[in-house]
């Protein structure tokens, strides 16, 4: 399984940025979000969020957008 090219964390929330196959416009990036939680002694993740997570998710999305822009700008300079 491939790994994200970048992770952005805010507490238990994570935005994972993935680089997908090259297109004629460059690499296609996508983002997945997850929330970590502990079930007994085991760490797990979910893509279900509480109302307290919503603002953090919006901020993570904005940071992910900015990071993808930076990654694309780096491609253009290569």
Secondary structure, 3 states (H helix, E strand, C coil): CCCCCEEEEECCEEEEEEEEEEECCEEEEEEEEEEEEEECCEEEEECCCCHHHHHHHHHHHHHHHHHHHHHHHHHHHC
